Amino acid sequence: MATKKVGSTGRFGARYGRKVRQRVLAVEKKLKAKHKCPYCKKLQVKRLASGIWFCNSCKAKFSGKAYTPK
Ligand SMILES: [Zn+2]
């Protein structure tokens, strides 16, 4: 379960250890957050796949880092 404390890593339950889960959480927070589009400057960019980002506003599809657009 996703709680305030463990966030999206709640799906792992008590497995894998706290440190690893915290590391995953830091990455997933960035991944799921709305990012700024380099073309229209709006906060509408979401990740389609690893390294592929899509702007819901101007429909631009561009490459970036695996977990963050930049
Ligand atoms: Zn855009």
N, CA, C, O and the ligand as a Tripos MOL2 file, in Angstrom:
@<TRIPOS>MOLECULE
protein
  281   279    71     0     0
PROTEIN
NO_CHARGES

@<TRIPOS>ATOM
      1 N           0.8400   -1.1920    0.0000 N.3       1 MET1
      2 CA          0.0000    0.0000    0.0000 C.3       1 MET1
      3 C           0.8800    1.2480    0.0000 C.2       1 MET1
      4 O           1.8770    1.3080    0.7190 O.2       1 MET1
      5 N           0.5180    2.2170   -0.7860 N.am      2 ALA2
      6 CA          1.2860    3.4620   -0.8360 C.3       2 ALA2
      7 C           0.8870    4.3660    0.3230 C.2       2 ALA2
      8 O          -0.2410    4.8560    0.3780 O.2       2 ALA2
      9 N           1.7950    4.5780    1.2260 N.am      3 THR3
     10 CA          1.5360    5.4560    2.3650 C.3       3 THR3
     11 C           2.3560    6.7360    2.2240 C.2       3 THR3
     12 O           3.1810    6.8690    1.3210 O.2       3 THR3
     13 N           2.1130    7.6560    3.1210 N.am      4 LYS4
     14 CA          2.8480    8.9140    3.1150 C.3       4 LYS4
     15 C           4.3430    8.6480    3.2910 C.2       4 LYS4
     16 O           5.1840    9.3120    2.6860 O.2       4 LYS4
     17 N           4.6460    7.6780    4.1210 N.am      5 LYS5
     18 CA          6.0370    7.3970    4.4650 C.3       5 LYS5
     19 C           6.7780    6.6600    3.3450 C.2       5 LYS5
     20 O           7.8910    7.0440    2.9880 O.2       5 LYS5
     21 N           6.1810    5.6210    2.7980 N.am      6 VAL6
     22 CA          6.8970    4.8120    1.8160 C.3       6 VAL6
     23 C           6.5310    5.1580    0.3760 C.2       6 VAL6
     24 O           7.2020    4.7130   -0.5560 O.2       6 VAL6
     25 N           5.4780    5.9450    0.1840 N.am      7 GLY7
     26 CA          5.0770    6.3740   -1.1560 C.3       7 GLY7
     27 C           4.8130    5.2050   -2.0810 C.2       7 GLY7
     28 O           4.1890    4.2190   -1.6890 O.2       7 GLY7
     29 N           5.3020    5.3200   -3.3410 N.am      8 SER8
     30 CA          5.0260    4.3070   -4.3560 C.3       8 SER8
     31 C           5.7570    2.9950   -4.0880 C.2       8 SER8
     32 O           5.4150    1.9700   -4.6770 O.2       8 SER8
     33 N           6.7620    3.0100   -3.2060 N.am      9 THR9
     34 CA          7.4920    1.7710   -2.9420 C.3       9 THR9
     35 C           6.7310    0.8720   -1.9740 C.2       9 THR9
     36 O           7.2060   -0.2060   -1.6190 O.2       9 THR9
     37 N           5.5660    1.3100   -1.5520 N.am     10 GLY10
     38 CA          4.7300    0.5010   -0.6700 C.3      10 GLY10
     39 C           4.3810   -0.8310   -1.2920 C.2      10 GLY10
     40 O           4.0600   -1.7880   -0.5870 O.2      10 GLY10
     41 N           4.4420   -0.8970   -2.6210 N.am     11 ARG11
     42 CA          4.1070   -2.1520   -3.3200 C.3      11 ARG11
     43 C           5.1070   -3.2640   -3.0090 C.2      11 ARG11
     44 O           4.7990   -4.4370   -3.2220 O.2      11 ARG11
     45 N           6.2990   -2.9230   -2.5100 N.am     12 PHE12
     46 CA          7.2920   -3.9390   -2.1870 C.3      12 PHE12
     47 C           7.0990   -4.5330   -0.7940 C.2      12 PHE12
     48 O           7.7830   -5.4890   -0.4320 O.2      12 PHE12
     49 N           6.1830   -3.9830   -0.0180 N.am     13 GLY13
     50 CA          5.9630   -4.4850    1.3270 C.3      13 GLY13
     51 C           7.2030   -4.3050    2.1760 C.2      13 GLY13
     52 O           7.8240   -3.2430    2.1540 O.2      13 GLY13
     53 N           7.5720   -5.3410    2.9300 N.am     14 ALA14
     54 CA          8.7470   -5.2360    3.7950 C.3      14 ALA14
     55 C           9.9970   -5.7640    3.1000 C.2      14 ALA14
     56 O          11.0550   -5.8660    3.7210 O.2      14 ALA14
     57 N           9.8820   -6.0960    1.8270 N.am     15 ARG15
     58 CA         10.9890   -6.7200    1.1060 C.3      15 ARG15
     59 C          12.0750   -5.7310    0.6740 C.2      15 ARG15
     60 O          11.8410   -4.5240    0.6160 O.2      15 ARG15
     61 N          13.2200   -6.2370    0.3830 N.am     16 TYR16
     62 CA         14.3780   -5.5740   -0.2440 C.3      16 TYR16
     63 C          15.1220   -4.5810    0.6380 C.2      16 TYR16
     64 O          16.1860   -4.1160    0.2280 O.2      16 TYR16
     65 N          14.6440   -4.2330    1.7980 N.am     17 GLY17
     66 CA         15.3810   -3.3300    2.6710 C.3      17 GLY17
     67 C          15.0030   -1.8800    2.4790 C.2      17 GLY17
     68 O          14.6070   -1.4660    1.3890 O.2      17 GLY17
     69 N          15.1270   -1.1150    3.5380 N.am     18 ARG18
     70 CA         14.6600    0.2640    3.5500 C.3      18 ARG18
     71 C          15.4850    1.1640    2.6250 C.2      18 ARG18
     72 O          14.9380    2.0130    1.9220 O.2      18 ARG18
     73 N          16.8000    0.9680    2.6340 N.am     19 LYS19
     74 CA         17.6580    1.8540    1.8450 C.3      19 LYS19
     75 C          17.3800    1.7420    0.3490 C.2      19 LYS19
     76 O          17.2890    2.7460   -0.3570 O.2      19 LYS19
     77 N          17.2480    0.5170   -0.1140 N.am     20 VAL20
     78 CA         17.0110    0.3100   -1.5370 C.3      20 VAL20
     79 C          15.6640    0.8980   -1.9260 C.2      20 VAL20
     80 O          15.5190    1.5260   -2.9750 O.2      20 VAL20
     81 N          14.6750    0.6820   -1.0530 N.am     21 ARG21
     82 CA         13.3380    1.1970   -1.3580 C.3      21 ARG21
     83 C          13.3190    2.7150   -1.3670 C.2      21 ARG21
     84 O          12.6070    3.3240   -2.1650 O.2      21 ARG21
     85 N          14.0990    3.3320   -0.4830 N.am     22 GLN22
     86 CA         14.1630    4.7880   -0.4670 C.3      22 GLN22
     87 C          14.8080    5.3180   -1.7380 C.2      22 GLN22
     88 O          14.4260    6.3700   -2.2530 O.2      22 GLN22
     89 N          15.7880    4.5770   -2.2350 N.am     23 ARG23
     90 CA         16.4580    4.9830   -3.4640 C.3      23 ARG23
     91 C          15.4820    4.9120   -4.6450 C.2      23 ARG23
     92 O          15.4290    5.8050   -5.4900 O.2      23 ARG23
     93 N          14.7260    3.8330   -4.6720 N.am     24 VAL24
     94 CA         13.7330    3.6640   -5.7280 C.3      24 VAL24
     95 C          12.6850    4.7800   -5.6390 C.2      24 VAL24
     96 O          12.2360    5.3130   -6.6540 O.2      24 VAL24
     97 N          12.3120    5.1140   -4.4160 N.am     25 LEU25
     98 CA         11.3110    6.1610   -4.2190 C.3      25 LEU25
     99 C          11.7760    7.4970   -4.7850 C.2      25 LEU25
    100 O          10.9970    8.2170   -5.4090 O.2      25 LEU25
    101 N          13.0450    7.8270   -4.5670 N.am     26 ALA26
    102 CA         13.5790    9.0940   -5.0580 C.3      26 ALA26
    103 C          13.4980    9.1550   -6.5780 C.2      26 ALA26
    104 O          13.1880   10.1980   -7.1530 O.2      26 ALA26
    105 N          13.7810    8.0180   -7.2250 N.am     27 VAL27
    106 CA         13.7370    7.9630   -8.6850 C.3      27 VAL27
    107 C          12.2960    8.0290   -9.1730 C.2      27 VAL27
    108 O          11.9880    8.7430  -10.1270 O.2      27 VAL27
    109 N          11.4240    7.2870   -8.5180 N.am     28 GLU28
    110 CA         10.0330    7.2300   -8.9710 C.3      28 GLU28
    111 C           9.2920    8.5410   -8.7450 C.2      28 GLU28
    112 O           8.3650    8.8650   -9.4870 O.2      28 GLU28
    113 N           9.6800    9.2720   -7.7600 N.am     29 LYS29
    114 CA          9.0610   10.5800   -7.5290 C.3      29 LYS29
    115 C           9.3300   11.4920   -8.7180 C.2      29 LYS29
    116 O           8.4330   12.1880   -9.1940 O.2      29 LYS29
    117 N          10.5670   11.4820   -9.1920 N.am     30 LYS30
    118 CA         10.9510   12.2980  -10.3360 C.3      30 LYS30
    119 C          10.2340   11.8200  -11.5880 C.2      30 LYS30
    120 O           9.7780   12.6110  -12.4140 O.2      30 LYS30
    121 N          10.1500   10.5040  -11.7000 N.am     31 LEU31
    122 CA          9.5620    9.8860  -12.8670 C.3      31 LEU31
    123 C           8.0840   10.2510  -13.0080 C.2      31 LEU31
    124 O           7.6130   10.5470  -14.1060 O.2      31 LEU31
    125 N           7.3610   10.2290  -11.8950 N.am     32 LYS32
    126 CA          5.9210   10.4260  -11.9510 C.3      32 LYS32
    127 C           5.5040   11.8840  -11.8750 C.2      32 LYS32
    128 O           4.3530   12.2220  -12.1510 O.2      32 LYS32
    129 N           6.4430   12.7510  -11.5010 N.am     33 ALA33
    130 CA          6.1090   14.1680  -11.4060 C.3      33 ALA33
    131 C           5.9130   14.7510  -12.8010 C.2      33 ALA33
    132 O           6.4470   14.2380  -13.7840 O.2      33 ALA33
    133 N           5.1330   15.8380  -12.8700 N.am     34 LYS34
    134 CA          4.9520   16.5110  -14.1540 C.3      34 LYS34
    135 C           6.1790   17.3770  -14.4150 C.2      34 LYS34
    136 O           6.6240   18.1320  -13.5500 O.2      34 LYS34
    137 N           6.7130   17.2500  -15.6240 N.am     35 HIS35
    138 CA          7.9130   17.9870  -15.9600 C.3      35 HIS35
    139 C           7.6110   19.0950  -16.9510 C.2      35 HIS35
    140 O           6.5750   19.1010  -17.6160 O.2      35 HIS35
    141 N           8.5510   20.0370  -17.0310 N.am     36 LYS36
    142 CA          8.3840   21.1870  -17.9040 C.3      36 LYS36
    143 C           8.7670   20.8360  -19.3370 C.2      36 LYS36
    144 O           9.8020   20.2170  -19.5870 O.2      36 LYS36
    145 N           7.9170   21.2410  -20.2620 N.am     37 CYS37
    146 CA          8.1810   20.9740  -21.6750 C.3      37 CYS37
    147 C           9.2260   21.9530  -22.2030 C.2      37 CYS37
    148 O           9.1030   23.1580  -21.9840 O.2      37 CYS37
    149 N          10.2580   21.4520  -22.9000 N.am     38 PRO38
    150 CA         11.2850   22.3510  -23.4350 C.3      38 PRO38
    151 C          10.7900   23.1850  -24.6190 C.2      38 PRO38
    152 O          11.4480   24.1430  -25.0240 O.2      38 PRO38
    153 N           9.6330   22.8200  -25.1710 N.am     39 TYR39
    154 CA          9.1080   23.5300  -26.3390 C.3      39 TYR39
    155 C           8.0740   24.5810  -25.9450 C.2      39 TYR39
    156 O           8.1940   25.7390  -26.3440 O.2      39 TYR39
    157 N           7.0470   24.1900  -25.1580 N.am     40 CYS40
    158 CA          5.9880   25.1500  -24.8140 C.3      40 CYS40
    159 C           6.0820   25.6130  -23.3610 C.2      40 CYS40
    160 O           5.2750   26.4380  -22.9330 O.2      40 CYS40
    161 N           7.0350   25.1080  -22.6010 N.am     41 LYS41
    162 CA          7.3060   25.5180  -21.2250 C.3      41 LYS41
    163 C           6.1790   25.1990  -20.2280 C.2      41 LYS41
    164 O           6.1350   25.7580  -19.1320 O.2      41 LYS41
    165 N           5.2940   24.3140  -20.6130 N.am     42 LYS42
    166 CA          4.2100   23.9520  -19.6980 C.3      42 LYS42
    167 C           4.5620   22.6920  -18.9150 C.2      42 LYS42
    168 O           5.3680   21.8780  -19.3650 O.2      42 LYS42
    169 N           3.9630   22.5410  -17.7600 N.am     43 LEU43
    170 CA          4.2170   21.3700  -16.9210 C.3      43 LEU43
    171 C           3.3220   20.2110  -17.3600 C.2      43 LEU43
    172 O           2.4290   19.7880  -16.6250 O.2      43 LEU43
    173 N           3.5700   19.7090  -18.5530 N.am     44 GLN44
    174 CA          2.7040   18.6760  -19.1080 C.3      44 GLN44
    175 C           3.4810   17.4800  -19.6270 C.2      44 GLN44
    176 O           2.9440   16.6680  -20.3790 O.2      44 GLN44
    177 N           4.7280   17.3670  -19.2360 N.am     45 VAL45
    178 CA          5.5560   16.2990  -19.7880 C.3      45 VAL45
    179 C           5.4880   15.0490  -18.9110 C.2      45 VAL45
    180 O           5.7020   15.1030  -17.7000 O.2      45 VAL45
    181 N           5.1860   13.9300  -19.5530 N.am     46 LYS46
    182 CA          5.1370   12.6530  -18.8520 C.3      46 LYS46
    183 C           6.0310   11.6590  -19.5680 C.2      46 LYS46
    184 O           6.3380   11.8210  -20.7490 O.2      46 LYS46
    185 N           6.4510   10.6220  -18.8390 N.am     47 ARG47
    186 CA          7.3240    9.6240  -19.4380 C.3      47 ARG47
    187 C           6.5060    8.5590  -20.1540 C.2      47 ARG47
    188 O           5.5680    8.0060  -19.5810 O.2      47 ARG47
    189 N           6.8540    8.2720  -21.3910 N.am     48 LEU48
    190 CA          6.1870    7.2070  -22.1460 C.3      48 LEU48
    191 C           6.9020    5.8920  -21.9240 C.2      48 LEU48
    192 O           6.2730    4.8620  -21.6850 O.2      48 LEU48
    193 N           8.2150    5.9340  -22.0020 N.am     49 ALA49
    194 CA          9.0500    4.7640  -21.7920 C.3      49 ALA49
    195 C          10.3910    5.2810  -21.3140 C.2      49 ALA49
    196 O          10.5900    6.4900  -21.2000 O.2      49 ALA49
    197 N          11.3020    4.3790  -21.0380 N.am     50 SER50
    198 CA         12.6120    4.7810  -20.5570 C.3      50 SER50
    199 C          13.2750    5.7280  -21.5560 C.2      50 SER50
    200 O          13.5910    5.3210  -22.6730 O.2      50 SER50
    201 N          13.4880    6.9770  -21.1710 N.am     51 GLY51
    202 CA         14.1680    7.9350  -22.0340 C.3      51 GLY51
    203 C          13.2840    8.6230  -23.0500 C.2      51 GLY51
    204 O          13.7520    9.4810  -23.7980 O.2      51 GLY51
    205 N          11.9930    8.2550  -23.0890 N.am     52 ILE52
    206 CA         11.0800    8.8720  -24.0540 C.3      52 ILE52
    207 C          10.0270    9.6780  -23.3020 C.2      52 ILE52
    208 O           9.3210    9.1460  -22.4450 O.2      52 ILE52
    209 N           9.9270   10.9530  -23.6250 N.am     53 TRP53
    210 CA          9.0440   11.8730  -22.9130 C.3      53 TRP53
    211 C           8.0450   12.5000  -23.8700 C.2      53 TRP53
    212 O           8.3350   12.7170  -25.0460 O.2      53 TRP53
    213 N           6.8690   12.7850  -23.3410 N.am     54 PHE54
    214 CA          5.7920   13.2890  -24.1850 C.3      54 PHE54
    215 C           5.1040   14.4630  -23.5160 C.2      54 PHE54
    216 O           4.7700   14.4060  -22.3320 O.2      54 PHE54
    217 N           4.8920   15.5370  -24.2850 N.am     55 CYS55
    218 CA          4.1930   16.7050  -23.7490 C.3      55 CYS55
    219 C           2.7260   16.6130  -24.1120 C.2      55 CYS55
    220 O           2.3760   16.5200  -25.2880 O.2      55 CYS55
    221 N           1.8540   16.6380  -23.0900 N.am     56 ASN56
    222 CA          0.4200   16.5430  -23.3430 C.3      56 ASN56
    223 C          -0.1570   17.8270  -23.9140 C.2      56 ASN56
    224 O          -1.2830   17.8330  -24.4110 O.2      56 ASN56
    225 N           0.5930   18.8990  -23.8480 N.am     57 SER57
    226 CA          0.0790   20.1810  -24.3250 C.3      57 SER57
    227 C           0.3630   20.3880  -25.8060 C.2      57 SER57
    228 O          -0.5570   20.6250  -26.5890 O.2      57 SER57
    229 N           1.6520   20.2980  -26.2000 N.am     58 CYS58
    230 CA          1.9830   20.5460  -27.6030 C.3      58 CYS58
    231 C           2.2710   19.2490  -28.3540 C.2      58 CYS58
    232 O           2.6820   19.2850  -29.5140 O.2      58 CYS58
    233 N           2.0570   18.0990  -27.7020 N.am     59 LYS59
    234 CA          2.1910   16.7750  -28.3260 C.3      59 LYS59
    235 C           3.5970   16.4750  -28.8280 C.2      59 LYS59
    236 O           3.7810   15.6720  -29.7420 O.2      59 LYS59
    237 N           4.5760   17.1190  -28.2320 N.am     60 ALA60
    238 CA          5.9530   16.8740  -28.6280 C.3      60 ALA60
    239 C           6.4660   15.6140  -27.9450 C.2      60 ALA60
    240 O           6.2830   15.4170  -26.7440 O.2      60 ALA60
    241 N           7.1050   14.7780  -28.7290 N.am     61 LYS61
    242 CA          7.7230   13.5670  -28.1830 C.3      61 LYS61
    243 C           9.2200   13.7370  -28.3310 C.2      61 LYS61
    244 O           9.7140   13.9910  -29.4290 O.2      61 LYS61
    245 N           9.9430   13.6000  -27.2350 N.am     62 PHE62
    246 CA         11.3800   13.8260  -27.3230 C.3      62 PHE62
    247 C          12.1290   12.8890  -26.4000 C.2      62 PHE62
    248 O          11.5490   12.2520  -25.5210 O.2      62 PHE62
    249 N          13.4400   12.8190  -26.6210 N.am     63 SER63
    250 CA         14.2440   11.9210  -25.8020 C.3      63 SER63
    251 C          14.8600   12.6880  -24.6430 C.2      63 SER63
    252 O          15.0470   13.9030  -24.7080 O.2      63 SER63
    253 N          15.1640   11.9690  -23.6040 N.am     64 GLY64
    254 CA         15.7800   12.5850  -22.4340 C.3      64 GLY64
    255 C          16.4630   11.5070  -21.6340 C.2      64 GLY64
    256 O          16.8270   10.4630  -22.1740 O.2      64 GLY64
    257 N          16.6420   11.7490  -20.3550 N.am     65 LYS65
    258 CA         17.2230   10.7270  -19.5070 C.3      65 LYS65
    259 C          16.1560    9.6870  -19.1970 C.2      65 LYS65
    260 O          14.9760    9.8890  -19.4820 O.2      65 LYS65
    261 N          16.5820    8.5750  -18.6120 N.am     66 ALA66
    262 CA         15.6680    7.4680  -18.3760 C.3      66 ALA66
    263 C          14.5770    7.8310  -17.3710 C.2      66 ALA66
    264 O          13.4280    7.4210  -17.5290 O.2      66 ALA66
    265 N          14.9360    8.6070  -16.3290 N.am     67 TYR67
    266 CA         13.9630    8.8800  -15.2680 C.3      67 TYR67
    267 C          13.6080   10.3510  -15.1270 C.2      67 TYR67
    268 O          12.6890   10.7010  -14.3870 O.2      67 TYR67
    269 N          14.3260   11.2100  -15.8290 N.am     68 THR68
    270 CA         13.9880   12.6260  -15.8800 C.3      68 THR68
    271 C          14.1750   13.0930  -17.3270 C.2      68 THR68
    272 O          15.0180   12.5470  -18.0380 O.2      68 THR68
    273 N          13.4110   14.0860  -17.7750 N.am     69 PRO69
    274 CA         13.5420   14.5240  -19.1660 C.3      69 PRO69
    275 C          14.9000   15.1430  -19.4700 C.2      69 PRO69
    276 O          15.3750   15.0880  -20.6050 O.2      69 PRO69
    277 N          15.5160   15.7260  -18.4640 N.am     70 LYS70
    278 CA         16.7680   16.4350  -18.7260 C.3      70 LYS70
    279 C          17.9530   15.7660  -18.0540 C.2      70 LYS70
    280 O          19.0820   16.2410  -18.1780 O.2      70 LYS70
    281 ZN          4.9630   21.1610  -24.8220 Zn       71 ZN71
@<TRIPOS>BOND
     1     1     2 1
     2     2     3 1
     3     3     4 2
     4     3     5 am
     5     5     6 1
     6     6     7 1
     7     7     8 2
     8     7     9 am
     9     9    10 1
    10    10    11 1
    11    11    12 2
    12    11    13 am
    13    13    14 1
    14    14    15 1
    15    15    16 2
    16    15    17 am
    17    17    18 1
    18    18    19 1
    19    19    20 2
    20    19    21 am
    21    21    22 1
    22    22    23 1
    23    23    24 2
    24    23    25 am
    25    25    26 1
    26    26    27 1
    27    27    28 2
    28    27    29 am
    29    29    30 1
    30    30    31 1
    31    31    32 2
    32    31    33 am
    33    33    34 1
    34    34    35 1
    35    35    36 2
    36    35    37 am
    37    37    38 1
    38    38    39 1
    39    39    40 2
    40    39    41 am
    41    41    42 1
    42    42    43 1
    43    43    44 2
    44    43    45 am
    45    45    46 1
    46    46    47 1
    47    47    48 2
    48    47    49 am
    49    49    50 1
    50    50    51 1
    51    51    52 2
    52    51    53 am
    53    53    54 1
    54    54    55 1
    55    55    56 2
    56    55    57 am
    57    57    58 1
    58    58    59 1
    59    59    60 2
    60    59    61 am
    61    61    62 1
    62    62    63 1
    63    63    64 2
    64    63    65 am
    65    65    66 1
    66    66    67 1
    67    67    68 2
    68    67    69 am
    69    69    70 1
    70    70    71 1
    71    71    72 2
    72    71    73 am
    73    73    74 1
    74    74    75 1
    75    75    76 2
    76    75    77 am
    77    77    78 1
    78    78    79 1
    79    79    80 2
    80    79    81 am
    81    81    82 1
    82    82    83 1
    83    83    84 2
    84    83    85 am
    85    85    86 1
    86    86    87 1
    87    87    88 2
    88    87    89 am
    89    89    90 1
    90    90    91 1
    91    91    92 2
    92    91    93 am
    93    93    94 1
    94    94    95 1
    95    95    96 2
    96    95    97 am
    97    97    98 1
    98    98    99 1
    99    99   100 2
   100    99   101 am
   101   101   102 1
   102   102   103 1
   103   103   104 2
   104   103   105 am
   105   105   106 1
   106   106   107 1
   107   107   108 2
   108   107   109 am
   109   109   110 1
   110   110   111 1
   111   111   112 2
   112   111   113 am
   113   113   114 1
   114   114   115 1
   115   115   116 2
   116   115   117 am
   117   117   118 1
   118   118   119 1
   119   119   120 2
   120   119   121 am
   121   121   122 1
   122   122   123 1
   123   123   124 2
   124   123   125 am
   125   125   126 1
   126   126   127 1
   127   127   128 2
   128   127   129 am
   129   129   130 1
   130   130   131 1
   131   131   132 2
   132   131   133 am
   133   133   134 1
   134   134   135 1
   135   135   136 2
   136   135   137 am
   137   137   138 1
   138   138   139 1
   139   139   140 2
   140   139   141 am
   141   141   142 1
   142   142   143 1
   143   143   144 2
   144   143   145 am
   145   145   146 1
   146   146   147 1
   147   147   148 2
   148   147   149 am
   149   149   150 1
   150   150   151 1
   151   151   152 2
   152   151   153 am
   153   153   154 1
   154   154   155 1
   155   155   156 2
   156   155   157 am
   157   157   158 1
   158   158   159 1
   159   159   160 2
   160   159   161 am
   161   161   162 1
   162   162   163 1
   163   163   164 2
   164   163   165 am
   165   165   166 1
   166   166   167 1
   167   167   168 2
   168   167   169 am
   169   169   170 1
   170   170   171 1
   171   171   172 2
   172   171   173 am
   173   173   174 1
   174   174   175 1
   175   175   176 2
   176   175   177 am
   177   177   178 1
   178   178   179 1
   179   179   180 2
   180   179   181 am
   181   181   182 1
   182   182   183 1
   183   183   184 2
   184   183   185 am
   185   185   186 1
   186   186   187 1
   187   187   188 2
   188   187   189 am
   189   189   190 1
   190   190   191 1
   191   191   192 2
   192   191   193 am
   193   193   194 1
   194   194   195 1
   195   195   196 2
   196   195   197 am
   197   197   198 1
   198   198   199 1
   199   199   200 2
   200   199   201 am
   201   201   202 1
   202   202   203 1
   203   203   204 2
   204   203   205 am
   205   205   206 1
   206   206   207 1
   207   207   208 2
   208   207   209 am
   209   209   210 1
   210   210   211 1
   211   211   212 2
   212   211   213 am
   213   213   214 1
   214   214   215 1
   215   215   216 2
   216   215   217 am
   217   217   218 1
   218   218   219 1
   219   219   220 2
   220   219   221 am
   221   221   222 1
   222   222   223 1
   223   223   224 2
   224   223   225 am
   225   225   226 1
   226   226   227 1
   227   227   228 2
   228   227   229 am
   229   229   230 1
   230   230   231 1
   231   231   232 2
   232   231   233 am
   233   233   234 1
   234   234   235 1
   235   235   236 2
   236   235   237 am
   237   237   238 1
   238   238   239 1
   239   239   240 2
   240   239   241 am
   241   241   242 1
   242   242   243 1
   243   243   244 2
   244   243   245 am
   245   245   246 1
   246   246   247 1
   247   247   248 2
   248   247   249 am
   249   249   250 1
   250   250   251 1
   251   251   252 2
   252   251   253 am
   253   253   254 1
   254   254   255 1
   255   255   256 2
   256   255   257 am
   257   257   258 1
   258   258   259 1
   259   259   260 2
   260   259   261 am
   261   261   262 1
   262   262   263 1
   263   263   264 2
   264   263   265 am
   265   265   266 1
   266   266   267 1
   267   267   268 2
   268   267   269 am
   269   269   270 1
   270   270   271 1
   271   271   272 2
   272   271   273 am
   273   273   274 1
   274   274   275 1
   275   275   276 2
   276   275   277 am
   277   277   278 1
   278   278   279 1
   279   279   280 2
@<TRIPOS>SUBSTRUCTURE
     1 MET1         2 RESIDUE 1 A MET
     2 ALA2         6 RESIDUE 1 A ALA
     3 THR3        10 RESIDUE 1 A THR
     4 LYS4        14 RESIDUE 1 A LYS
     5 LYS5        18 RESIDUE 1 A LYS
     6 VAL6        22 RESIDUE 1 A VAL
     7 GLY7        26 RESIDUE 1 A GLY
     8 SER8        30 RESIDUE 1 A SER
     9 THR9        34 RESIDUE 1 A THR
    10 GLY10       38 RESIDUE 1 A GLY
    11 ARG11       42 RESIDUE 1 A ARG
    12 PHE12       46 RESIDUE 1 A PHE
    13 GLY13       50 RESIDUE 1 A GLY
    14 ALA14       54 RESIDUE 1 A ALA
    15 ARG15       58 RESIDUE 1 A ARG
    16 TYR16       62 RESIDUE 1 A TYR
    17 GLY17       66 RESIDUE 1 A GLY
    18 ARG18       70 RESIDUE 1 A ARG
    19 LYS19       74 RESIDUE 1 A LYS
    20 VAL20       78 RESIDUE 1 A VAL
    21 ARG21       82 RESIDUE 1 A ARG
    22 GLN22       86 RESIDUE 1 A GLN
    23 ARG23       90 RESIDUE 1 A ARG
    24 VAL24       94 RESIDUE 1 A VAL
    25 LEU25       98 RESIDUE 1 A LEU
    26 ALA26      102 RESIDUE 1 A ALA
    27 VAL27      106 RESIDUE 1 A VAL
    28 GLU28      110 RESIDUE 1 A GLU
    29 LYS29      114 RESIDUE 1 A LYS
    30 LYS30      118 RESIDUE 1 A LYS
    31 LEU31      122 RESIDUE 1 A LEU
    32 LYS32      126 RESIDUE 1 A LYS
    33 ALA33      130 RESIDUE 1 A ALA
    34 LYS34      134 RESIDUE 1 A LYS
    35 HIS35      138 RESIDUE 1 A HIS
    36 LYS36      142 RESIDUE 1 A LYS
    37 CYS37      146 RESIDUE 1 A CYS
    38 PRO38      150 RESIDUE 1 A PRO
    39 TYR39      154 RESIDUE 1 A TYR
    40 CYS40      158 RESIDUE 1 A CYS
    41 LYS41      162 RESIDUE 1 A LYS
    42 LYS42      166 RESIDUE 1 A LYS
    43 LEU43      170 RESIDUE 1 A LEU
    44 GLN44      174 RESIDUE 1 A GLN
    45 VAL45      178 RESIDUE 1 A VAL
    46 LYS46      182 RESIDUE 1 A LYS
    47 ARG47      186 RESIDUE 1 A ARG
    48 LEU48      190 RESIDUE 1 A LEU
    49 ALA49      194 RESIDUE 1 A ALA
    50 SER50      198 RESIDUE 1 A SER
    51 GLY51      202 RESIDUE 1 A GLY
    52 ILE52      206 RESIDUE 1 A ILE
    53 TRP53      210 RESIDUE 1 A TRP
    54 PHE54      214 RESIDUE 1 A PHE
    55 CYS55      218 RESIDUE 1 A CYS
    56 ASN56      222 RESIDUE 1 A ASN
    57 SER57      226 RESIDUE 1 A SER
    58 CYS58      230 RESIDUE 1 A CYS
    59 LYS59      234 RESIDUE 1 A LYS
    60 ALA60      238 RESIDUE 1 A ALA
    61 LYS61      242 RESIDUE 1 A LYS
    62 PHE62      246 RESIDUE 1 A PHE
    63 SER63      250 RESIDUE 1 A SER
    64 GLY64      254 RESIDUE 1 A GLY
    65 LYS65      258 RESIDUE 1 A LYS
    66 ALA66      262 RESIDUE 1 A ALA
    67 TYR67      266 RESIDUE 1 A TYR
    68 THR68      270 RESIDUE 1 A THR
    69 PRO69      274 RESIDUE 1 A PRO
    70 LYS70      278 RESIDUE 1 A LYS
    71 ZN71       281 GROUP 0 **** ****
